[in-house]
């Protein structure tokens, strides 16, 4: 290893994902092995992602991490598992231009700095830990020139956060629960890429960006220990649903996709209620959104929109196509208009072109929207939704080569 002080840095961007067949419950807490397979859709990283910069230097005296600008401890088992697993797979790195040469066994002695930034609320039921751990593992693997492919890396990311394994791919992704006791076969595979079903439009209603009362980790543990419905779900229900969902995705069969997605979300929340003590992730606004979607789908005769909720009150709404998404945003803005002082520009974020299609350019247009005909006596609940994010299925992780996007300083390896 060259003695001269240097900093080697890599910056990566990783998307978040939302499960359409849910993961809830571990059969092994330490290795994070699930009680069932799950399937997710990866969201466009342009709208929801984690950016992580990792750096290595002989001048660093300990591993350090900053999340959204605040230093956090890396002593937790989950971080340590990811760091250990990637270090064990590190290869020789040489950069003649910078005078850097790191032998394979040098990595054990070198320390890393990590800076990570989520462009969406952390711990509010939008799978921020999934994107975070996936990005950490992907960036470290690139920094250390690990030769593993994304499926093999997903088995490492899984040890940080279960859902993280599904953020190593774009499009629709399956996390195979595996059978091996050491977890070696519990990993993610891509079912189809993001171009396969590119007419889908996703609208997320952020009902609350507060941290949830019951963390997923605690909630899952309680469900595994006390919910008989969870046992039945894992053994009898999910295996059939996984097959049906794979088929629906392959054939772009939206009717089946929507029916399965809504049913699985509702069953996951039924498991939470069947847990002792019961867990309440959804709130009244979540329930009103479900009611709006169900009434509209029923009035159309065929599903236009699917809904799914993770461990939080935020609704992820998947529209069949652009036309359905345009009608959906009109209905949502009628039922859940922004509070009086809100700016439409910050109330609907992400792909704003959908607002244009909906004929909504300012708050006056929102006020002029007609009530959805399928909802009798539709009420307007001002301020019940914090904001909406318009997005679509997106690609998997990638490296960012523009140095201005790095979160650490190239000379010191400290946050910018």
N, C-alpha and C positions, 0 to 999 in steps of 0.2 A: 504494500500500500504506500503510495507516494506520501512523503511527510508534509509537503506544502499544504497550507490550509485551503480547502476548497469546499464548495457546496454543490451537490448534485441534486437536481429538483425535477419533479414530474407533476403535472396538473391533469386531473381527469374530471370528466362530467358523467354522472350516472343518473338515470331516470328513477322515478318512483313507480310502484305498480299497485294495482288494486285487484284483490282476489275476486273472481266471479264464482268460484267454488272455494269455500273458506278453509283456511288452516286455523283450527282452534283446539289446542290440547297437545301436550308432548308426552311421548312414552319414555323419553330420557331427557331430563332437565339439563344435564351438563353438556351433552353433545347436541342438544336441541334437535331431537328426532320427533317428527310429528306422528299423531295417531291416524292420519289419513293423507292421501294425496291432495293437492290443491292446484287450481288453475287461475292464472291472473292475466290481466291486460297491462302492458307497459304504457305509461303516459308520456306524451311528447316532452322530452327534456327541455325544450325551449320554454315551456310553461311551468314544469314541476321537476326540479332536479336538485342534486347535491353536487357542488364543486369542491374537490379536495386537492390540496397541494401537499405532497410529501417531499421531504428533503433529508439528505444524509450528509454528515460532515464529521471529520475527525475532531472538530472543535466542540461538538455537542457532548455534554457530559451526562445527559439522561434523555429518555424518550419523553416528549412533551406533545400536548395536543390542545388546540384552540377550536371551539365550536361556536360559530356565529360571533366571533370576536372575543369570547370569554374562555380563559384557560380552564380545562377540565382534567380530572385525574385519569390516567391511563392504567391505574392499578387494578381495575375491575377484571374479573375472569374472562369476560367476553372479548375485551380488547386484547388481553394477554394471549388468548387462544389464537386470534387472528394474526397477531405479530409473530408468535412462535411458529405457526404453521407456514407462513410466508418466508420467514427467515430460513426455515429448514429446506426450502426449495430455491433459495437464492443462488444465482450463478455469477460467474466472473463478469465484471463490468470494466470496460476500458474506454476512456475518452481522451484521446491523445491531445486534442486541441486544448483541453483544460488541464492536462497533466494528471488525470484521474485514473488510477488503476486499483480496483478492488478485487481481491482474490475471493474465491468462494467461502473460505473459512474466516475471512475478515468480517463478514456480516454479523457474526455472533458478538463481536466487540464494538461495532458501530451503533450509534444511537440515531433515532429519527425524530424529526419534527413533523407534525401533521396539523394542517389548518383546514377546516371544513366549514362550508356555508350552505345552508338550505334556503332556496328562494320561496319557501312556504312554511307555515307554522310547524314547529317541532312538537312532537308528542300530542297532537290534537286529532289523532285518528286519520292522518293522511300519509301513513307509512313513511315517516321521515327517517326512522331508524333503519328501515329496509334500504333506502337509497344511500344512507350514510355508511353502513357497514359494507355494502356492495362497492361503494366508491373507494373506501379505505383499502379493501383487499385488491381491487383492480389497480389502483394507483401504486400500491406497494409492490405488486407483482411486476408492474412495468419498471419501477425504480430498480428492483433487484433482478430484473431480466429472468424471472421465473418462466419456465417453458410450458406450464400447465395451460390447457385451453379453458374457455369460460365455464364449461360444465364442471371441470375439476376445481376451478376457482370458486364456483358456487357452493361446493361442499365446505369450503373454508369460510366463506361469507355467512353461511348458515349458522356457524358456531358463534357469530356475533349477534345476529338477529335472524330468526327463521325465515321470514319473508324476504330477507336480503338476497337469498339465493336466486329468487325470481327476477331480481333487478339486473342480472348479468346478461340478459337478452332483451331484445325488442319484440314487438308484436304480442302474440299470446304464448304464455310460458306455463309449463307443467313442472311442479315440484314433486318428484317421485319420492314417496315416503321411505322406500328401501326396506330391506329385511335384516341386513348385517348389523351385528351388535356394535361394531365400531363406527357405524354411520357412513362407511365408505361408499355405499350405493344410494345414500340419501342426497340427491342433487337435482339440479334444474336442467330441463331440456326445452329448446324452443319448439313449439308446435307449428306455428306459421310466423312469418315476419310481418312487419307493420304495413307492408304494401298489399298483403293478401286480402284484407277487409278494410280498405282505406276510406270507404264512404261513411263509416261510423263517426259520430261526433260525440264528444264527452263533455258534459257540463257538471261542474262540481259546485254544490251549494255549501259554502262554508258557514255553518250554523253557529259554530263557536270555535275560536282558535285558542281557547284556554286549554291548559293541560288537563287530561281526564282524571277523574277521582280514583278509578281503579285501573292500575296499569295492566297492559295485556298479559305480562308475565304472571302477576298475582291472579288475575281473572282466570287465566287458563288453568293454573294449578288448582284453584278452587273448583272449577268445572270438572276437571279430571277426577277429583276426589269425591265430588258430591252429585254430579248430574248423571242420572240413568239415561236421559235423552242423548247425552254426548256419546255414551257407549253404543247405543242403538244407531246413532247417526254415523259414527266411524265405521261400524261393522256392516250395516245393512244399506244405508242410504247413499253415502258418498261414492262407494265403488261404482254403483250404477250410474250416478249422476256424472261422474268423471267421463265414462264412456259416451254418454249422451251429449255432454258438452263438447268433447273432442269432435264428435260427428257434426254437431251444429256449427262449430267454428270452421271445420273443413269445408262444409257445404254452404257456408254463409247463410244459414237458416236462422233468420232473426227471430221468428216466432218461438222456436224451441229455445234459442239462446236467452231470450227475455224471460220466458217462463222459468227456466232453470236458474237464472241469475237471481230473480226476485225471490223464488222459493228458497234458495240456499241462504240468501241474506236473512230472510225471515226466520229460517230454522236456526241459524247461528245466534240470532238475538233471543230466540225461544230457549236455546241452551243456556244463555246468560241468565234468563229469568228462572230457569230450572236449577240454577246453581244456588248453593247455600253458603253465605247469604246471597240473595239475588243481586245481579249486576245490571244496572240501567245505563246503557251507553247512548240510547236514543232519547230525544226529548219531544215535547209537544210539536215543535216545528218539524222535526224529522217525520213524525206521524202524519202531519198535514201534507207534507211533500208526497209521501206514499199514497195518501188518499187522492191527491190531484192526479198523479200518474195512473193509478188504478182506474179512476173514473174516465180519464181520457182514453186509455187503452180499451176499456169496455165499450165506450161509445163508438170507437172506430171499428170494433169487431176483430181487429188484429193488432198485436202489440206494436206501438210506435217507439216506446221507450222502456228500457230496463232500469231498475234502481238497485243499488247495492250500498250497504253501510258497513264500514269496518268498526273497530272498537272506538266509536265516537259518534257524535250526532250528525256529522257531515254527510250529505247525500251525494253519491256519485251516480249520475244519470247518463245512460248510454243510449243515444238516439240512433234510430235505424239509418237515417241519412240526413243530408243537409236540410231538406224541406221539413222533416220532423223536428230537427234541432231548432229551426227558426220559429216554428209554432210553439215549441217547448219554452224557449226564452221569453216569448210574448206572454205565455200563461204564467210563468214563474215571476216575471216582473209585475204582472197584474196582482198576483196573490201576495208577493213579497217585495213591495217597492222599497227603495232606499229611504232611510230616515230623511227628513226635510232638508238637513244641511249637507247631505252627501253629494259627492260629485260622481256623475255617471261613469266617468273615466276610471275611477278607482273602485267603482261598485261592480263593474264587469271587466275582468282582466283576462289576459291570455289572447286568444284569437278574437279580436274585436270586430272582425268583418261580419260576424254573425249578427251583430246589432244592426248593421247597415241593411242586411237582408231582411231583418225584422221591422225595418222602417223606424228604428228608434235611434235618434241622434242626440236628444237631450232629455232632461227631466220632464219637460212638458209632454213629450211623446209618450213617456211612461204613464203619466196621469191620464192620457187620452186613450190608453189601451182598453179594448172591450173586455167584459168579464168572460171567462171560458164558458161556453154554452152548456157544457156537460156538468158544471158545478152549480147547483141551485143556490141562489143567495150567496154567491162567492164573496168572501170578505177579504179586505186588504189588510195584511199584517205588517205594518211599517216597522222596519228595523229588526225584524226577527231573523233575517239572514245578514251576516256580516258583509259578504261579497260573493260573487260568482266567478268561477274560472272556466273559460271555454278552451277546450283542448281536443286532442285526438290520440289514437294509438301511435306510439312513437318507437324510436330506435333504441338499441342497447347502449352500453357505455362506450366512451371514446376519449381519446387524449386531446387536450387543448394545447396547441403549440404557440399561441400568442402569449408572450411573456407578461403582457400587461394584465392578463386574466389570472396570473398566479397570485395566491393569497399570502405567500411568504416572500421575503426580500431575497433576491438572488445572491447577495453578498453575505448577509448575516443569518439567513434561514429563520428569521423571526417574522411575526405578522407585520404586514405593511401598515 
